[in-house]
Amino acid sequence: MLSPAEPGPGVVRRILERLAHGAALALLAGLLVRSLSSQGQGPAERAGAGALPAALARWSTVDRPARVQAVVDGDIPPVALDWLAALVRTGTPVTWEGDPSPVAAVDDPVADPGGATRVRVAAPAGTEIVLEDAFGPLDSAATGPTGATFLARSAPSWIVARSGRLAARATVPDSLVFGRLLLLGRVGWESKFVAAALEERGWKVDARLALSPKGNVAEGGAVRLDTSRYSAVIVLDSLAPADLAAIGPYLRAGGGAILTAPSLRAPALRALGAARQGAGLRAAEPFDTSSPAPRSSLAVAPIADWPGQLVLESRDGQAAVAARRVERGRLVVVGYLDTWRWRMAGRGDAAGQHRDWWAGLVAGVAHVGREPRPVSGAGADEAPLAHLMDRLGPSSRPITGAAAGLSISNALLFGAMAGLFLLGWTSRRFRGAP
């Protein structure tokens, strides 16, 4: 028998019913507040680079998470990064986690009719870089203090420089329009083989060569030296049958010029103030056909120091090839003499090496036109880590259960609310309440 102070079973049941009813109403109110304030945000979610495209579509159309974290375990396409930034603007916090190596790459077409692309990669010293194009790997190298430079002879329209999990993608934005080359000198082996090397490379060469005091050899009609026709002028001798005084205005207008040591004896070229021949002309050594450095066997007239010069090659501490700017133009001075001996007497592919060397000098000074071309490398991103930090900020710690707060889904809350209403209704039915 119950004491008067103890509540009966009916009282306890009614108390539990009211508690269940109150809890169900509280859950209903919570669902309503959540719907109005967050429009049905779900729990925090993480996605790796591979799963990110599908996750972005779901987050934008079906489930809106309370927070998003991208795991940088591979390349994140720029479109996915822009999509994540758009989620931030709609009110969804977005972070990323990972420790990818910074890498950036740019490429530019080389002024070479044979086709080539120069790729410059920036990354911390010692970083292993793998260069790829649409057909697979091209080359690899470890970066030095100033990064790494690659020369892709396949002339790809876009390249990938990969470092670990991230890859910089760059496209070549322009096609080059080449002019002609003007070769000035005397009839001889040097002019013959320099012209042959450049024509083999694809350049169209107009030669003006001195044959005798009374006669010259000219290929093509006489034309004015200007940047609309010529990409560069090469002067091999001071007795060249042309108005050498025109080279100065041509350079200052943006043209390119290569002058050899014998050509510097011409007063018109000395007047440029662009270069001065060094003291003492070294005697030619017997050409060593077994030498791995063929130019070391060539005679050379050292180039004296002059303001603003960049030494490209040196011999025994003295400049053998140097370059500088002349207002808008570029000038290279070559101290090597009789380079034809390298082509004729060198070992192995001496003709190809001679051709590559002269083509490289011309590429460094040539004035070329540029025509924009459609970008074929969709998803280009020259600095992926910098782009990522610009859009989403620095990296953060991974989302864990405690960090994410383990928010309860709307479906679970609705199920709990329905269960409480059902419990109250069942209790009332069993005790006979209306």
C-alpha positions in Angstrom: 0.0 0.0 0.0 1.4 3.4 -1.1 1.9 6.0 1.5 0.2 9.4 1.0 3.6 11.0 0.2 4.4 8.7 -2.7 3.0 9.5 -6.2 1.0 6.7 -7.8 1.8 5.0 -11.1 -0.7 7.2 -13.0 1.0 10.4 -11.7 4.4 9.2 -12.8 3.1 8.2 -16.2 1.5 11.6 -16.7 4.7 13.3 -15.6 6.7 11.2 -18.2 4.2 11.9 -20.9 4.4 15.7 -20.3 8.2 15.5 -20.3 8.2 13.6 -23.6 5.7 16.0 -25.0 7.8 19.0 -23.9 11.0 17.4 -25.3 9.3 16.8 -28.6 8.1 20.4 -28.7 11.6 21.5 -27.9 13.0 19.4 -30.7 10.4 20.8 -33.1 11.3 24.3 -32.1 15.0 23.5 -32.6 14.4 22.1 -36.0 12.4 25.3 -36.9 15.2 27.6 -35.6 17.9 25.6 -37.5 15.8 25.7 -40.7 15.4 29.4 -40.5 19.0 30.3 -39.4 21.2 27.8 -41.3 18.8 26.5 -44.0 19.5 22.9 -43.1 23.3 22.8 -42.5 24.7 19.4 -42.1 27.8 18.3 -40.2 31.3 19.4 -41.0 32.8 17.5 -43.9 36.3 16.7 -45.3 37.2 15.7 -48.9 40.4 14.9 -50.7 41.4 16.2 -54.0 40.0 13.2 -55.9 36.6 13.3 -54.2 36.3 17.1 -54.2 34.4 17.6 -57.5 31.6 15.2 -56.5 31.5 16.5 -53.0 31.2 20.1 -54.2 28.2 19.2 -56.3 26.6 17.5 -53.4 27.3 20.4 -51.0 25.9 22.9 -53.4 22.7 21.0 -54.3 21.8 18.4 -51.6 23.6 18.9 -48.3 25.0 22.1 -47.0 27.7 21.3 -44.5 28.3 23.4 -41.4 32.0 23.5 -42.4 34.2 22.2 -45.2 37.8 21.2 -45.2 39.7 20.3 -48.4 42.5 17.8 -47.9 45.4 18.8 -50.3 46.6 15.2 -51.1 46.8 15.9 -54.9 46.1 18.6 -57.5 43.1 20.7 -56.9 41.8 22.1 -60.3 41.3 25.9 -60.4 37.6 25.4 -61.1 37.3 23.4 -57.8 39.2 26.1 -56.0 36.9 28.8 -57.3 34.0 26.7 -56.3 35.3 26.5 -52.7 35.8 30.2 -52.7 32.2 30.6 -53.8 31.1 28.5 -50.8 32.9 30.9 -48.5 30.9 33.8 -50.0 27.6 32.0 -49.4 28.5 31.6 -45.7 30.0 28.2 -45.4 33.5 28.2 -43.7 36.1 26.5 -45.8 39.6 25.6 -44.8 42.3 23.3 -46.1 44.9 21.0 -44.6 48.1 19.5 -45.9 51.8 20.4 -46.3 52.4 20.6 -50.1 55.7 21.9 -51.5 55.5 25.3 -53.1 56.1 25.3 -56.8 55.5 27.8 -59.6 56.3 27.6 -63.3 56.2 29.8 -66.4 57.0 29.0 -70.0 57.8 31.0 -73.0 58.5 30.2 -76.6 62.1 30.5 -77.7 62.9 32.6 -80.8 63.9 29.5 -82.7 62.1 28.4 -86.0 63.1 24.8 -85.0 60.6 25.1 -82.1 61.4 25.1 -78.4 59.9 26.2 -75.1 61.8 27.5 -72.1 60.3 26.5 -68.8 61.4 28.2 -65.6 60.4 26.6 -62.3 60.6 28.2 -58.8 60.7 25.9 -55.8 62.9 25.5 -52.6 66.4 24.4 -53.3 66.8 20.7 -53.6 63.2 20.1 -54.7 62.8 17.3 -57.3 60.9 18.6 -60.3 59.4 16.4 -63.0 58.5 18.2 -66.2 55.6 16.7 -68.2 53.5 17.5 -71.3 50.4 15.9 -72.8 52.4 12.7 -73.8 54.1 12.1 -70.5 57.4 13.0 -68.6 59.9 15.1 -70.5 62.7 15.7 -68.0 63.5 16.0 -64.3 65.9 17.9 -62.2 66.5 19.1 -58.6 66.2 22.8 -58.1 69.1 25.0 -57.2 69.2 28.3 -55.3 67.5 30.1 -58.2 65.1 27.2 -59.2 65.4 25.2 -62.4 65.2 25.9 -66.1 64.2 23.4 -68.8 64.3 23.6 -72.5 61.6 21.5 -74.2 62.4 21.0 -77.9 59.0 19.5 -78.5 57.5 23.0 -78.2 54.4 21.9 -76.2 51.5 24.3 -75.9 51.3 23.6 -72.2 53.5 21.9 -69.6 53.2 20.5 -66.0 56.0 21.0 -63.4 55.3 18.5 -60.7 56.7 18.6 -57.1 55.3 15.9 -54.8 51.5 16.2 -54.6 51.2 19.6 -56.4 51.8 20.5 -60.0 52.2 23.9 -61.6 50.5 24.0 -65.0 51.5 26.7 -67.5 50.5 27.4 -71.1 52.5 29.1 -73.9 50.2 32.1 -74.6 51.8 33.3 -77.9 52.9 32.1 -81.2 56.0 33.7 -82.7 56.3 35.5 -86.0 59.9 35.3 -87.3 61.6 37.8 -89.6 64.7 37.2 -91.6 68.3 37.3 -90.6 70.9 39.6 -92.2 74.4 38.2 -92.3 77.3 40.6 -93.0 80.9 39.6 -93.6 83.4 38.4 -96.1 83.2 35.4 -98.4 84.9 32.6 -96.5 84.4 29.5 -94.4 83.0 31.4 -91.4 80.2 33.1 -93.3 79.5 29.9 -95.3 79.0 27.7 -92.2 77.3 30.3 -90.0 74.7 30.8 -92.8 74.4 27.1 -93.3 73.8 26.4 -89.6 71.1 29.0 -89.3 69.4 28.0 -92.5 69.4 24.4 -91.3 67.7 25.6 -88.1 64.9 27.2 -90.2 65.9 30.8 -90.4 65.8 32.7 -93.7 69.1 34.4 -94.2 70.0 37.3 -96.4 73.8 37.4 -96.9 75.8 40.4 -97.8 79.4 39.3 -98.3 82.5 41.1 -99.5 84.3 39.2 -102.3 86.9 41.8 -103.4 87.4 45.5 -103.2 85.4 45.8 -106.4 82.7 43.1 -106.0 80.3 41.8 -103.4 78.0 38.7 -103.1 74.4 39.6 -102.1 71.6 37.1 -101.7 68.3 38.8 -102.2 67.7 42.5 -103.1 69.0 45.3 -101.1 66.6 46.3 -98.3 66.6 48.7 -95.4 67.6 47.3 -92.0 64.6 47.6 -89.8 62.6 45.5 -87.3 59.7 45.0 -89.7 61.8 42.7 -91.9 64.8 41.5 -89.9 64.8 39.7 -86.5 68.6 40.1 -86.1 71.8 41.1 -87.9 75.0 39.2 -87.6 78.3 41.0 -88.4 81.3 38.7 -88.9 83.8 41.2 -90.2 84.5 44.9 -90.3 84.8 44.8 -94.1 81.1 43.8 -94.5 79.6 45.4 -97.6 76.8 47.3 -95.9 76.1 50.5 -94.1 77.2 49.4 -90.6 76.1 52.8 -89.2 72.5 51.6 -89.6 73.0 48.9 -86.9 72.9 51.5 -84.1 69.4 52.9 -84.9 68.2 49.3 -85.6 69.3 48.2 -82.2 67.9 51.2 -80.4 64.5 50.5 -82.2 64.3 47.0 -80.7 66.4 44.9 -83.1 68.9 42.2 -82.2 72.6 42.1 -83.2 75.5 39.7 -82.9 79.0 41.3 -83.4 82.2 39.2 -83.6 85.6 40.5 -82.5 86.8 41.3 -86.1 83.8 43.4 -86.7 84.6 45.7 -83.8 87.4 47.2 -85.8 84.8 49.1 -87.9 84.5 52.7 -86.8 80.7 52.6 -87.1 80.4 49.7 -84.6 83.0 51.2 -82.2 80.8 54.4 -82.2 78.0 52.4 -80.7 79.9 52.3 -77.4 78.5 48.8 -77.0 81.7 46.9 -76.7 85.5 47.2 -76.7 87.9 44.5 -77.8 90.1 43.2 -75.0 93.9 43.5 -75.2 95.7 40.8 -77.0 94.4 38.4 -79.6 95.1 34.8 -78.5 96.8 32.6 -81.1 94.7 29.6 -82.3 95.6 26.3 -80.8 95.7 23.1 -82.8 92.0 22.0 -82.8 91.5 19.1 -80.5 88.9 16.8 -82.1 88.7 14.7 -78.9 87.9 17.6 -76.6 84.6 17.5 -74.8 84.7 21.3 -74.8 85.3 22.2 -78.5 85.2 25.9 -78.1 88.2 25.7 -75.8 90.3 25.0 -78.9 89.2 28.0 -80.8 91.1 31.3 -80.9 89.5 34.0 -78.9 89.7 37.7 -78.6 88.7 38.5 -75.0 86.0 41.1 -74.6 86.8 44.0 -72.2 84.5 44.9 -69.4 81.9 47.4 -70.3 78.9 48.8 -68.3 75.8 46.6 -68.1 77.3 43.5 -69.7 76.3 40.0 -68.9 79.0 37.4 -69.4 77.6 34.4 -71.2 80.8 32.5 -71.6 84.4 33.0 -70.3 87.8 31.6 -71.0 90.5 31.7 -68.3 88.5 34.4 -66.4 88.0 36.6 -69.3 84.8 37.2 -71.2 84.5 35.2 -74.5 80.8 35.9 -75.1 78.9 38.8 -73.5 75.5 40.5 -73.9 73.9 43.8 -73.0 70.9 45.9 -73.8 71.1 48.9 -76.1 67.9 50.8 -75.3 65.1 48.6 -76.7 67.5 46.2 -78.5 69.7 43.3 -77.4 73.4 42.9 -78.4 75.7 39.9 -78.1 79.5 40.2 -78.7 81.4 37.0 -79.6 85.1 36.7 -79.1 85.6 33.3 -80.6 87.2 33.3 -84.0 86.8 30.8 -86.9 84.0 28.8 -85.4 83.8 26.9 -88.7 86.7 24.8 -87.5 84.5 23.4 -84.7 81.9 22.3 -87.3 84.5 20.8 -89.7 86.9 19.1 -87.3 84.9 18.5 -84.1 84.1 15.0 -82.9 80.7 13.4 -82.8 77.8 15.6 -83.8 79.9 18.6 -84.2 77.7 20.1 -86.9 74.7 19.8 -84.7 76.5 21.4 -81.8 77.7 24.2 -83.9 74.2 24.8 -85.2 72.6 24.7 -81.7 75.2 27.2 -80.4 74.7 29.7 -83.1 70.9 29.3 -83.0 71.0 29.9 -79.2 72.9 33.1 -79.7 70.4 34.3 -82.3 67.4 33.3 -80.1 68.8 35.4 -77.3 68.7 38.6 -79.3 66.1 38.1 -82.0 63.2 40.5 -82.4 60.1 38.5 -83.1 56.4 39.3 -83.4 53.8 37.6 -81.1 50.3 36.4 -81.9 48.0 35.3 -79.1 46.7 31.8 -79.6 43.8 30.0 -77.9 44.8 28.4 -74.6 44.7 24.7 -75.0 45.8 23.7 -71.5 42.5 23.9 -69.6 43.0 24.3 -65.9 46.3 26.2 -66.1 47.6 27.2 -62.7 51.1 28.6 -62.6 51.4 28.8 -58.8 49.0 26.3 -57.2 50.0 26.8 -53.6 50.0 30.6 -53.8 46.6 30.5 -55.6 45.3 28.2 -52.8 46.4 30.5 -50.0 45.1 33.5 -51.8 41.6 32.0 -52.1 41.3 30.1 -48.8 44.0 31.5 -46.5 46.8 29.4 -44.8 46.4 25.8 -43.9 44.6 24.6 -40.8 44.6 21.6 -38.5 42.5 18.6 -39.7 38.9 18.5 -38.7 38.4 15.9 -36.0 35.3 14.9 -34.0 36.1 17.5 -31.3 37.0 20.2 -33.8 34.0 19.6 -35.9 31.6 19.5 -32.9 29.9 16.4 -34.3 26.7 18.3 -35.1 23.6 16.2 -35.1 21.8 15.8 -38.4 18.3 17.0 -39.0 17.1 13.5 -39.8 18.2 12.3 -36.4 16.5 15.2 -34.6 13.3 14.6 -36.5 13.4 10.9 -35.7 13.9 11.7 -32.0 11.0 14.1 -32.0 8.7 11.7 -33.8 9.7 8.9 -31.3 8.8 11.2 -28.3 5.4 12.1 -29.8 4.8 8.4 -30.5 5.8 7.4 -26.9 3.4 10.0 -25.4 0.6 9.0 -27.7 1.1 5.2 -26.9 1.2 5.9 -23.2 -2.0 7.8 -23.3 -3.7 5.1 -25.3 -2.7 2.3 -22.8 -3.9 4.2 -19.8 -7.2 4.8 -21.5 -6.9 8.6 -21.8 -8.8 10.2 -24.7 
